[in-house]
């Protein structure tokens, strides 16, 4: 949520939806690295999921979990883990109908900010020269 264009009050609304969930009152939600990687794979293939879910938007129908999982499987080769799917519903199901709409998920995910990895501090020229000299020396030694 921090990398989206959402306002603070909108982010708080999403977070409070998850925090007030009955499941979390019994056991805190935790995800594994595999589950995180699976969700990131979905975000990297968001364009494909966007096309599939847009058809539901055109038909003015919400996307049930079964249809969402089918679309995800087509996009990334496997359905999302149940824990991730449950979290997506808790976070993005605005109206509480147990389904997702285009506006509830894709629209938010498509407007996330991609950090470009810009270096704020320039590397001093002397450091750069020393680095290139070291690389050239190593290449020369490797060629013998």
DSSP file (Angstrom, degrees, kcal/mol; ACC not computed):
  #  RESIDUE AA STRUCTURE BP1 BP2  ACC     N-H-->O    O-->H-N    N-H-->O    O-->H-N    TCO  KAPPA ALPHA  PHI   PSI    X-CA   Y-CA   Z-CA
    1    1 A X    >         0   0    0      0, 0.0     3,-1.5     0, 0.0     5,-0.3   0.000 360.0 360.0 360.0 -28.5    0.0    0.0    0.0
    2    2 A X  T 3   +     0   0    0      1,-0.3     9,-0.0     3,-0.1     0, 0.0   0.774 360.0  53.9 -66.8 -23.9    2.9    2.3    0.6
    3    3 A X  T 3  S+     0   0    0      2,-0.0   110,-6.6   109,-0.0    -1,-0.3   0.081  94.5  90.3 -99.3  24.5    3.9    2.2   -3.0
    4    4 A X  B <  S-A  112   0A   0     -3,-1.5   108,-0.2   108,-0.3   105,-0.1  -0.629  84.9-115.7-109.6 172.9    0.5    3.2   -4.3
    5    5 A X  S    S+     0   0    0    106,-0.7   107,-0.1   103,-0.2    -3,-0.1   0.212  71.9 130.2 -89.9  14.5   -1.0    6.6   -5.1
    6    6 A X        -     0   0    0     -5,-0.3     2,-0.1   102,-0.1    -2,-0.1  -0.356  61.0-116.0 -70.7 148.8   -3.6    6.1   -2.3
    7    7 A X     >  -     0   0    0      1,-0.1     4,-2.3    -2,-0.1     3,-0.5  -0.419  30.9-105.2 -77.2 160.5   -4.2    8.8    0.3
    8    8 A X  H  > S+     0   0    0      1,-0.2     4,-2.5     2,-0.2     5,-0.2   0.874 120.7  52.2 -56.7 -41.0   -3.3    8.1    3.9
    9    9 A X  H  > S+     0   0    0      1,-0.2     4,-1.6     2,-0.2    -1,-0.2   0.847 109.3  50.4 -67.4 -31.7   -7.0    7.7    4.9
   10   10 A X  H  > S+     0   0    0     -3,-0.5     4,-1.9     2,-0.2    -2,-0.2   0.906 110.6  48.9 -69.5 -41.6   -7.6    5.2    2.1
   11   11 A X  H  X S+     0   0    0     -4,-2.3     4,-2.5     1,-0.2    -2,-0.2   0.918 109.6  52.6 -61.7 -43.4   -4.6    3.2    3.2
   12   12 A X  H  X S+     0   0    0     -4,-2.5     4,-2.8     1,-0.2    -1,-0.2   0.876 105.9  54.5 -60.7 -37.9   -5.9    3.2    6.7
   13   13 A X  H  X S+     0   0    0     -4,-1.6     4,-1.6     2,-0.2    -1,-0.2   0.918 109.5  46.7 -62.5 -44.0   -9.2    2.0    5.5
   14   14 A X  H  X S+     0   0    0     -4,-1.9     4,-1.3     1,-0.2    -2,-0.2   0.921 114.5  47.3 -63.6 -44.1   -7.6   -1.0    3.8
   15   15 A X  H  X S+     0   0    0     -4,-2.5     4,-2.6     1,-0.2    -2,-0.2   0.899 109.5  52.5 -65.9 -41.0   -5.5   -1.8    6.9
   16   16 A X  H  X S+     0   0    0     -4,-2.8     4,-2.1     1,-0.2    -1,-0.2   0.831 102.9  59.8 -66.4 -30.5   -8.4   -1.5    9.3
   17   17 A X  H  < S+     0   0    0     -4,-1.6    -1,-0.2    -5,-0.2    -2,-0.2   0.909 111.4  39.8 -61.3 -42.1  -10.4   -4.0    7.1
   18   18 A X  H >< S+     0   0    0     -4,-1.3     3,-1.4    -3,-0.2     6,-0.3   0.913 113.9  53.5 -73.4 -43.0   -7.7   -6.6    7.7
   19   19 A X  H 3< S+     0   0    0     -4,-2.6    -2,-0.2     1,-0.3    -1,-0.2   0.821 108.3  50.3 -62.9 -31.8   -7.1   -5.7   11.4
   20   20 A X  T 3< S+     0   0    0     -4,-2.1    -1,-0.3    -5,-0.2    -2,-0.2   0.449  83.4 122.5 -87.2   0.9  -10.8   -6.1   12.1
   21   21 A X    <>  -     0   0    0     -3,-1.4     4,-0.9    -4,-0.2     3,-0.3  -0.364  64.8-135.7 -65.6 139.4  -11.0   -9.5   10.5
   22   22 A X  H >> S+     0   0    0      1,-0.2     4,-0.8     2,-0.2     3,-0.5   0.866 102.9  60.1 -63.2 -37.1  -12.2  -12.3   12.8
   23   23 A X  H >> S+     0   0    0      1,-0.2     4,-1.9     2,-0.2     3,-0.6   0.869 103.3  51.5 -60.2 -37.0   -9.5  -14.6   11.5
   24   24 A X  H 34 S+     0   0    0     -3,-0.3    -1,-0.2    -6,-0.3    -2,-0.2   0.747  98.0  64.7 -75.8 -22.6   -6.8  -12.3   12.7
   25   25 A X  H << S+     0   0    0     -4,-0.9    -1,-0.2    -3,-0.5    -2,-0.2   0.798 111.0  38.4 -69.6 -25.2   -8.2  -12.0   16.2
   26   26 A X  H << S+     0   0    0     -4,-0.8     2,-0.3    -3,-0.6    -2,-0.2   0.860 135.8   3.4 -88.1 -41.2   -7.5  -15.7   16.7
   27   27 A X  S  < S-     0   0    0     -4,-1.9    -1,-0.3     3,-0.0    -2,-0.1  -0.974  79.1-114.1-149.9 128.2   -4.2  -15.9   14.9
   28   28 A X        -     0   0    0     -2,-0.3     2,-0.4    -3,-0.1    -3,-0.1  -0.322  37.8-108.8 -64.5 145.1   -2.1  -13.1   13.3
   29   29 A X        +     0   0    0     58,-0.0     2,-0.4    54,-0.0    -1,-0.1  -0.598  45.0 169.2 -76.9 126.8   -1.7  -13.3    9.5
   30   30 A X        -     0   0    0     -2,-0.4     2,-0.3    -3,-0.1    53,-0.0  -0.990  16.2-156.2-135.2 145.9    1.7  -14.3    8.3
   31   31 A X        -     0   0    0     -2,-0.4     2,-0.1    52,-0.0    -2,-0.0  -0.899  14.4-126.3-121.3 153.8    2.9  -15.3    4.9
   32   32 A X     >  -     0   0    0     -2,-0.3     4,-2.2     1,-0.1     5,-0.1  -0.401  30.5-106.9 -87.7 169.7    5.8  -17.3    3.8
   33   33 A X  H  > S+     0   0    0      1,-0.2     4,-3.0     2,-0.2     5,-0.2   0.887 121.7  55.6 -64.3 -37.2    8.4  -16.2    1.3
   34   34 A X  H  > S+     0   0    0      2,-0.2     4,-2.3     1,-0.2    -1,-0.2   0.914 108.2  47.5 -60.7 -43.0    6.9  -18.6   -1.2
   35   35 A X  H  > S+     0   0    0      2,-0.2     4,-2.1     1,-0.2    -1,-0.2   0.905 112.8  49.0 -65.2 -40.9    3.5  -17.0   -0.8
   36   36 A X  H  X S+     0   0    0     -4,-2.2     4,-2.5     2,-0.2    -2,-0.2   0.929 111.4  49.4 -62.2 -45.5    5.1  -13.5   -1.1
   37   37 A X  H  X S+     0   0    0     -4,-3.0     4,-2.2     1,-0.2    -2,-0.2   0.876 109.2  52.9 -62.4 -38.0    7.0  -14.6   -4.3
   38   38 A X  H  X S+     0   0    0     -4,-2.3     4,-1.8    -5,-0.2    -1,-0.2   0.916 110.0  47.3 -64.2 -42.9    3.8  -16.0   -5.7
   39   39 A X  H  X S+     0   0    0     -4,-2.1     4,-2.3     2,-0.2    -2,-0.2   0.898 111.3  51.1 -66.1 -39.9    2.0  -12.7   -5.2
   40   40 A X  H  X S+     0   0    0     -4,-2.5     4,-2.2     2,-0.2    -1,-0.2   0.879 106.6  54.7 -65.0 -36.5    4.9  -10.8   -6.7
   41   41 A X  H  X S+     0   0    0     -4,-2.2     4,-0.9     2,-0.2    -1,-0.2   0.899 107.9  50.4 -61.5 -39.8    4.7  -13.1   -9.7
   42   42 A X  H >< S+     0   0    0     -4,-1.8     3,-0.8     1,-0.2     7,-0.2   0.922 109.1  50.3 -63.4 -44.0    1.1  -12.1  -10.0
   43   43 A X  H >< S+     0   0    0     -4,-2.3     3,-1.2     1,-0.3    -2,-0.2   0.860 107.0  54.7 -63.6 -34.3    1.9   -8.4   -9.9
   44   44 A X  H 3< S+     0   0    0     -4,-2.2    -1,-0.3     1,-0.3    -2,-0.2   0.713 114.6  40.9 -70.4 -19.2    4.5   -8.9  -12.6
   45   45 A X  T XX S+     0   0    0     -4,-0.9     4,-1.5    -3,-0.8     3,-0.6  -0.048  77.7 124.4-113.6  28.8    1.8  -10.5  -14.8
   46   46 A X  H <>  +     0   0    0     -3,-1.2     4,-2.8     1,-0.2     5,-0.2   0.807  64.1  64.5 -62.1 -31.6   -0.8   -8.0  -13.8
   47   47 A X  H 3> S+     0   0    0      1,-0.2     4,-1.8     2,-0.2    -1,-0.2   0.915 103.2  47.3 -59.8 -43.0   -1.5   -7.0  -17.4
   48   48 A X  H <> S+     0   0    0     -3,-0.6     4,-1.8     1,-0.2    -1,-0.2   0.917 113.7  47.2 -64.9 -43.4   -2.8  -10.5  -18.2
   49   49 A X  H  X S+     0   0    0     -4,-1.5     4,-2.8    -7,-0.2     5,-0.3   0.873 107.4  58.6 -65.3 -36.2   -5.0  -10.6  -15.1
   50   50 A X  H  X S+     0   0    0     -4,-2.8     4,-2.0     1,-0.2    -1,-0.2   0.912 104.7  49.8 -57.5 -45.0   -6.2   -7.1  -16.0
   51   51 A X  H  X S+     0   0    0     -4,-1.8     4,-0.9     2,-0.2    -1,-0.2   0.923 112.6  46.9 -62.3 -44.8   -7.5   -8.4  -19.4
   52   52 A X  H >X S+     0   0    0     -4,-1.8     4,-0.7     1,-0.2     3,-0.6   0.929 115.6  43.9 -64.4 -45.4   -9.3  -11.3  -17.8
   53   53 A X  H 3X S+     0   0    0     -4,-2.8     4,-1.7     1,-0.2     3,-0.3   0.766 101.7  67.5 -74.6 -24.2  -10.9   -9.2  -15.1
   54   54 A X  H 3X S+     0   0    0     -4,-2.0     4,-2.7    -5,-0.3    -1,-0.2   0.837  92.8  61.6 -63.6 -30.6  -11.9   -6.4  -17.4
   55   55 A X  H <X S+     0   0    0     -4,-0.9     4,-1.8    -3,-0.6    -1,-0.2   0.892 104.4  47.7 -61.9 -38.3  -14.3   -8.9  -19.1
   56   56 A X  H  <>S+     0   0    0     -4,-0.7     5,-2.7    -3,-0.3     4,-0.4   0.879 110.1  53.0 -68.1 -36.8  -16.2   -9.1  -15.7
   57   57 A X  H ><5S+     0   0    0     -4,-1.7     3,-1.1     3,-0.2    -2,-0.2   0.919 107.9  49.9 -63.3 -43.4  -16.1   -5.3  -15.5
   58   58 A X  H 3<5S+     0   0    0     -4,-2.7    -1,-0.2     1,-0.3    -2,-0.2   0.888 112.6  47.1 -62.2 -38.9  -17.7   -5.0  -18.9
   59   59 A X  T 3<5S-     0   0    0     -4,-1.8    -1,-0.3    -5,-0.2    -2,-0.2   0.493 111.1-126.6 -79.7  -2.9  -20.4   -7.5  -17.9
   60   60 A X  T < 5 +     0   0    0     -3,-1.1     2,-0.4    -4,-0.4    -3,-0.2   0.886  65.2 133.6  56.6  42.6  -20.8   -5.5  -14.6
   61   61 A X      < -     0   0    0     -5,-2.7    -1,-0.2    -6,-0.1    -2,-0.1  -0.954  56.8-121.0-122.2 141.0  -20.3   -8.7  -12.6
   62   62 A X        -     0   0    0     -2,-0.4     2,-0.7    -3,-0.1    39,-0.2  -0.401  30.5-113.8 -73.3 159.5  -18.1   -9.2   -9.6
   63   63 A X  B     -B  100   0B   0     37,-4.1    37,-2.8    -2,-0.1    -1,-0.1  -0.854  27.1-145.4 -99.6 114.7  -15.4  -11.8   -9.7
   64   64 A X     >  -     0   0    0     -2,-0.7     4,-2.6    35,-0.2     5,-0.2  -0.315  29.2-105.1 -71.5 161.7  -15.9  -14.8   -7.4
   65   65 A X  H  > S+     0   0    0     33,-0.5     4,-3.0     1,-0.2     5,-0.2   0.888 120.3  55.1 -56.2 -42.2  -12.9  -16.4   -5.8
   66   66 A X  H  > S+     0   0    0      1,-0.2     4,-1.9     2,-0.2    -1,-0.2   0.916 111.3  43.2 -60.4 -44.8  -13.2  -19.4   -8.1
   67   67 A X  H  > S+     0   0    0      2,-0.2     4,-2.4     1,-0.2    -1,-0.2   0.887 113.6  51.9 -68.7 -38.7  -13.0  -17.2  -11.3
   68   68 A X  H  X S+     0   0    0     -4,-2.6     4,-2.6     1,-0.2    -2,-0.2   0.937 110.7  48.0 -61.7 -46.6  -10.3  -15.1   -9.8
   69   69 A X  H  X S+     0   0    0     -4,-3.0     4,-2.5     1,-0.2    -1,-0.2   0.875 110.3  52.3 -63.5 -37.3   -8.2  -18.2   -9.0
   70   70 A X  H  X S+     0   0    0     -4,-1.9     4,-1.9    -5,-0.2    -1,-0.2   0.927 111.0  47.0 -63.8 -43.8   -8.8  -19.5  -12.6
   71   71 A X  H  X S+     0   0    0     -4,-2.4     4,-1.9     1,-0.2    -2,-0.2   0.895 112.0  50.7 -64.4 -40.1   -7.6  -16.2  -14.1
   72   72 A X  H  X S+     0   0    0     -4,-2.6     4,-3.1     1,-0.2     6,-0.5   0.912 107.7  53.5 -63.1 -42.7   -4.6  -16.2  -11.8
   73   73 A X  H  X S+     0   0    0     -4,-2.5     4,-1.9     1,-0.2    -1,-0.2   0.890 108.8  48.8 -61.3 -39.6   -3.7  -19.8  -12.8
   74   74 A X  H  < S+     0   0    0     -4,-1.9    -1,-0.2     2,-0.2    -2,-0.2   0.891 116.0  44.9 -64.5 -38.6   -3.8  -18.8  -16.5
   75   75 A X  H  < S+     0   0    0     -4,-1.9    -2,-0.2    -5,-0.1    -1,-0.2   0.897 132.0  15.0 -74.7 -42.4   -1.6  -15.8  -15.8
   76   76 A X  H  < S-     0   0    0     -4,-3.1    -3,-0.2     2,-0.3    -2,-0.2   0.426 101.9-109.8-119.2   0.3    1.1  -17.4  -13.5
   77   77 A X  S  < S+     0   0    0     -4,-1.9     2,-0.3    -5,-0.4    -4,-0.2   0.428  92.5  53.4  89.9  -2.4    0.6  -21.1  -14.0
   78   78 A X  S    S-     0   0    0     -6,-0.5    -2,-0.3   -40,-0.1     2,-0.1  -0.982  85.2-103.8-158.0 151.6   -0.8  -21.9  -10.6
   79   79 A X        -     0   0    0     -2,-0.3   -10,-0.1     1,-0.1     3,-0.1  -0.409  49.9 -93.3 -73.7 158.6   -3.7  -20.6   -8.3
   80   80 A X        -     0   0    0      1,-0.1    -1,-0.1    -2,-0.1   -45,-0.1  -0.384  46.9 -94.7 -68.1 148.7   -2.8  -18.4   -5.4
   81   81 A X     >  -     0   0    0      1,-0.1     4,-2.6   -46,-0.1     5,-0.2  -0.321  35.8-115.9 -57.3 146.0   -2.2  -19.9   -2.1
   82   82 A X  H  > S+     0   0    0      1,-0.2     4,-2.5     2,-0.2     5,-0.2   0.848 114.8  54.8 -58.1 -36.5   -5.4  -19.9    0.1
   83   83 A X  H  > S+     0   0    0      2,-0.2     4,-2.2     1,-0.2    -1,-0.2   0.922 110.5  44.8 -64.1 -44.0   -3.7  -17.6    2.6
   84   84 A X  H  > S+     0   0    0      2,-0.2     4,-2.7     1,-0.2    -2,-0.2   0.912 113.2  50.7 -66.0 -42.8   -2.9  -15.0    0.0
   85   85 A X  H  X S+     0   0    0     -4,-2.6     4,-2.2     1,-0.2    -2,-0.2   0.913 110.2  50.1 -61.6 -42.0   -6.3  -15.3   -1.6
   86   86 A X  H  X S+     0   0    0     -4,-2.5     4,-2.4    -5,-0.2    -1,-0.2   0.906 111.4  48.4 -62.7 -42.5   -7.9  -14.8    1.8
   87   87 A X  H  X S+     0   0    0     -4,-2.2     4,-2.6     2,-0.2     5,-0.2   0.898 108.6  53.6 -65.8 -40.0   -5.8  -11.7    2.4
   88   88 A X  H  X S+     0   0    0     -4,-2.7     4,-3.0     1,-0.2     5,-0.3   0.927 111.0  47.0 -60.0 -43.8   -6.6  -10.2   -1.0
   89   89 A X  H  X S+     0   0    0     -4,-2.2     4,-2.0     1,-0.2    -2,-0.2   0.925 112.2  49.4 -63.5 -44.0  -10.3  -10.6   -0.2
   90   90 A X  H  < S+     0   0    0     -4,-2.4    -2,-0.2     1,-0.2    -1,-0.2   0.885 119.3  38.3 -62.7 -38.1   -9.9   -9.0    3.2
   91   91 A X  H  < S+     0   0    0     -4,-2.6    -2,-0.2    -5,-0.2    -1,-0.2   0.930 127.3  28.7 -78.7 -46.2   -8.0   -6.1    1.9
   92   92 A X  H  < S+     0   0    0     -4,-3.0     2,-1.8    -5,-0.2     9,-0.3   0.525  85.1 100.8-103.2  -6.9   -9.7   -5.4   -1.4
   93   93 A X    ><  +     0   0    0     -4,-2.0     3,-0.7    -5,-0.3    -1,-0.1  -0.587  46.3 175.5 -81.1  86.3  -13.3   -6.5   -1.0
   94   94 A X  T 3  S+     0   0    0     -2,-1.8    -1,-0.2     1,-0.2     6,-0.1   0.877  75.0  38.7 -59.7 -43.3  -14.8   -3.0   -0.4
   95   95 A X  T 3  S-     0   0    0      4,-0.2    -1,-0.2    -3,-0.2    -2,-0.1   0.435 103.6-123.2 -96.2   1.7  -18.4   -4.0   -0.2
   96   96 A X    <   +     0   0    0     -3,-0.7    -2,-0.1    -7,-0.2    -3,-0.1   0.724  68.9 131.8  70.3  22.9  -18.0   -7.3    1.7
   97   97 A X  S    S-     0   0    0      2,-0.3     3,-0.1     1,-0.0    -1,-0.1   0.433  76.5-114.2 -87.5   1.9  -19.7   -9.5   -0.9
   98   98 A X  S    S+     0   0    0      1,-0.3   -33,-0.5    -9,-0.1     2,-0.3   0.585  87.7  93.0  77.6   8.7  -16.9  -12.1   -0.9
   99   99 A X        -     0   0    0    -35,-0.1     2,-0.4   -10,-0.1    -1,-0.3  -0.843  69.0-128.4-127.3 164.4  -16.1  -11.2   -4.5
  100  100 A X  B     -B   63   0B   0    -37,-2.8   -37,-4.1    -2,-0.3     2,-0.3  -0.864  15.9-158.7-111.3 149.7  -13.6   -8.8   -6.2
  101  101 A X     >  -     0   0    0     -2,-0.4     4,-1.6    -9,-0.3     5,-0.4  -0.793  35.2-105.6-116.6 168.0  -14.4   -6.2   -8.8
  102  102 A X  T  4>S+     0   0    0     -2,-0.3     5,-2.1     1,-0.2     3,-0.4   0.927 122.7  49.3 -55.4 -46.5  -12.0   -4.6  -11.2
  103  103 A X  T  45S+     0   0    0      1,-0.2     5,-0.3     3,-0.2    -1,-0.2   0.835 107.3  55.7 -64.3 -33.0  -12.1   -1.4   -9.2
  104  104 A X  T  45S+     0   0    0      3,-0.1    -1,-0.2    -3,-0.1    -2,-0.2   0.817 128.3   3.4 -73.2 -30.4  -11.4   -3.2   -5.9
  105  105 A X  T  X5S+     0   0    0     -4,-1.6     4,-2.5    -3,-0.4     3,-0.3   0.754 127.3  43.2-121.1 -64.4   -8.2   -4.9   -7.0
  106  106 A X  H  >5S+     0   0    0     -5,-0.4     4,-3.0    -4,-0.3     5,-0.2   0.900 111.0  55.1 -59.7 -44.8   -6.7   -4.2  -10.4
  107  107 A X  H  ><S+     0   0    0     -5,-2.1     4,-0.8     1,-0.2    -1,-0.2   0.899 112.7  42.8 -58.0 -42.0   -7.3   -0.5  -10.3
  108  108 A X  H >4 S+     0   0    0     -5,-0.3     3,-0.6    -6,-0.3  -103,-0.2   0.927 115.8  47.9 -69.4 -45.4   -5.4   -0.2   -7.0
  109  109 A X  H >< S+     0   0    0     -4,-2.5     3,-1.2     1,-0.2    -2,-0.2   0.842 107.7  55.5 -67.5 -33.5   -2.6   -2.5   -8.1
  110  110 A X  H 3< S+     0   0    0     -4,-3.0    -1,-0.2     1,-0.2    -2,-0.2   0.745 104.5  55.3 -71.1 -21.3   -2.1   -0.8  -11.5
  111  111 A X  T << S+     0   0    0     -4,-0.8  -106,-0.7    -3,-0.6    -1,-0.2   0.178  78.6 123.2 -98.8  18.4   -1.6    2.5   -9.8
  112  112 A X  B <   -A    4   0A   0     -3,-1.2     2,-0.4  -108,-0.2  -108,-0.3  -0.504  66.3-113.9 -76.3 150.9    1.3    1.4   -7.6
  113  113 A X        -     0   0    0   -110,-6.6     2,-0.6    -2,-0.2    -1,-0.1  -0.674  19.6-143.9 -87.1 135.6    4.5    3.3   -7.9
  114  114 A X        -     0   0    0     -2,-0.4     2,-0.3     2,-0.0  -110,-0.0  -0.886  16.2-135.6 -99.2 119.4    7.5    1.5   -9.2
  115  115 A X        -     0   0    0     -2,-0.6  -112,-0.0     1,-0.1     0, 0.0  -0.567   7.9-153.5 -74.8 136.5   10.7    2.7   -7.6
  116  116 A X        -     0   0    0     -2,-0.3    -1,-0.1     2,-0.0    -2,-0.0   0.490  31.7-119.1 -92.4  -4.1   13.4    3.2  -10.1
  117  117 A X        -     0   0    0      1,-0.2     2,-0.3     0, 0.0    -2,-0.0   0.895  44.6-178.8  69.6  38.6   16.4    2.6   -7.8
  118  118 A X        -     0   0    0      1,-0.1     2,-0.6     2,-0.0    -1,-0.2  -0.564  24.2-133.4 -76.4 131.3   17.8    6.1   -8.3
  119  119 A X        -     0   0    0     -2,-0.3    -1,-0.1     1,-0.2     3,-0.0  -0.753  15.6-166.8 -85.7 122.3   21.0    6.7   -6.5
  120  120 A X  S    S+     0   0    0     -2,-0.6     2,-0.5     1,-0.1    -1,-0.2   0.860  71.9  58.2 -79.1 -35.5   20.8   10.1   -4.7
  121  121 A X  S    S-     0   0    0      3,-0.0     2,-0.2     1,-0.0    -1,-0.1  -0.827  83.7-131.0-100.4 130.4   24.5   10.4   -3.9
  122  122 A X        -     0   0    0     -2,-0.5     2,-0.4     1,-0.1    -2,-0.1  -0.520  24.4-113.6 -76.3 144.4   27.0   10.3   -6.7
  123  123 A X        -     0   0    0     -2,-0.2    -1,-0.1     1,-0.1     5,-0.1  -0.639  40.0-106.7 -75.5 130.0   30.0    8.0   -6.4
  124  124 A X     >  -     0   0    0     -2,-0.4     4,-2.1     1,-0.1     3,-0.5  -0.277  22.7-123.3 -58.5 144.2   33.2   10.1   -6.1
  125  125 A X  H  > S+     0   0    0      1,-0.2     4,-2.7     2,-0.2     5,-0.2   0.857 110.8  57.1 -57.9 -38.1   35.3   10.0   -9.2
  126  126 A X  H  > S+     0   0    0      1,-0.2     4,-2.1     2,-0.2    -1,-0.2   0.881 107.5  48.0 -64.0 -36.9   38.3    8.7   -7.3
  127  127 A X  H  > S+     0   0    0     -3,-0.5     4,-2.4     2,-0.2    -1,-0.2   0.913 111.7  49.6 -68.3 -42.6   36.3    5.7   -6.1
  128  128 A X  H  X S+     0   0    0     -4,-2.1     4,-2.6     2,-0.2     5,-0.2   0.918 111.1  49.2 -62.4 -44.1   35.0    5.0   -9.6
  129  129 A X  H  X S+     0   0    0     -4,-2.7     4,-2.4     1,-0.2    -1,-0.2   0.909 111.0  49.8 -61.9 -42.3   38.5    5.2  -11.0
  130  130 A X  H  X S+     0   0    0     -4,-2.1     4,-2.0    -5,-0.2    -1,-0.2   0.901 111.3  49.8 -63.5 -40.5   39.8    2.8   -8.4
  131  131 A X  H  X S+     0   0    0     -4,-2.4     4,-2.4     2,-0.2    -2,-0.2   0.940 112.0  46.1 -63.3 -48.3   37.0    0.4   -9.1
  132  132 A X  H  X S+     0   0    0     -4,-2.6     4,-2.6     1,-0.2     5,-0.2   0.884 111.5  52.8 -64.6 -37.6   37.6    0.4  -12.9
  133  133 A X  H  X S+     0   0    0     -4,-2.4     4,-2.3    -5,-0.2    -1,-0.2   0.903 110.2  48.4 -62.5 -41.2   41.4    0.0  -12.4
  134  134 A X  H  X S+     0   0    0     -4,-2.0     4,-2.3     2,-0.2    -2,-0.2   0.916 112.0  48.4 -65.0 -44.5   40.7   -3.0  -10.1
  135  135 A X  H  X S+     0   0    0     -4,-2.4     4,-2.4     2,-0.2    -2,-0.2   0.920 112.8  48.0 -62.9 -44.3   38.3   -4.6  -12.7
  136  136 A X  H  X S+     0   0    0     -4,-2.6     4,-2.2     1,-0.2    -1,-0.2   0.899 111.2  50.6 -63.9 -40.8   40.8   -4.1  -15.5
  137  137 A X  H  X S+     0   0    0     -4,-2.3     4,-2.2    -5,-0.2    -1,-0.2   0.910 111.2  48.8 -62.8 -42.2   43.6   -5.5  -13.5
  138  138 A X  H  X S+     0   0    0     -4,-2.3     4,-2.4     2,-0.2    -2,-0.2   0.901 110.4  50.4 -65.5 -41.4   41.5   -8.6  -12.7
  139  139 A X  H  X S+     0   0    0     -4,-2.4     4,-1.4     2,-0.2    -1,-0.2   0.894 110.2  50.9 -62.0 -40.0   40.5   -9.1  -16.4
  140  140 A X  H  < S+     0   0    0     -4,-2.2     4,-0.5     1,-0.2    -2,-0.2   0.909 111.5  47.2 -64.9 -41.9   44.2   -8.9  -17.3
  141  141 A X  H >< S+     0   0    0     -4,-2.2     3,-0.9     1,-0.2    -2,-0.2   0.872 109.8  53.8 -67.8 -36.0   45.1  -11.5  -14.7
  142  142 A X  H 3< S+     0   0    0     -4,-2.4    -1,-0.2     1,-0.2    -2,-0.2   0.776 101.2  60.2 -68.6 -25.8   42.3  -13.7  -15.9
  143  143 A X  T 3<        0   0    0     -4,-1.4    -1,-0.2     1,-0.2    -2,-0.2   0.630 360.0 360.0 -79.2 -12.2   43.5  -13.6  -19.5
  144  144 A X    <         0   0    0     -3,-0.9    -1,-0.2    -4,-0.5    -2,-0.1   0.482 360.0 360.0 -77.5 360.0   46.9  -15.2  -18.6
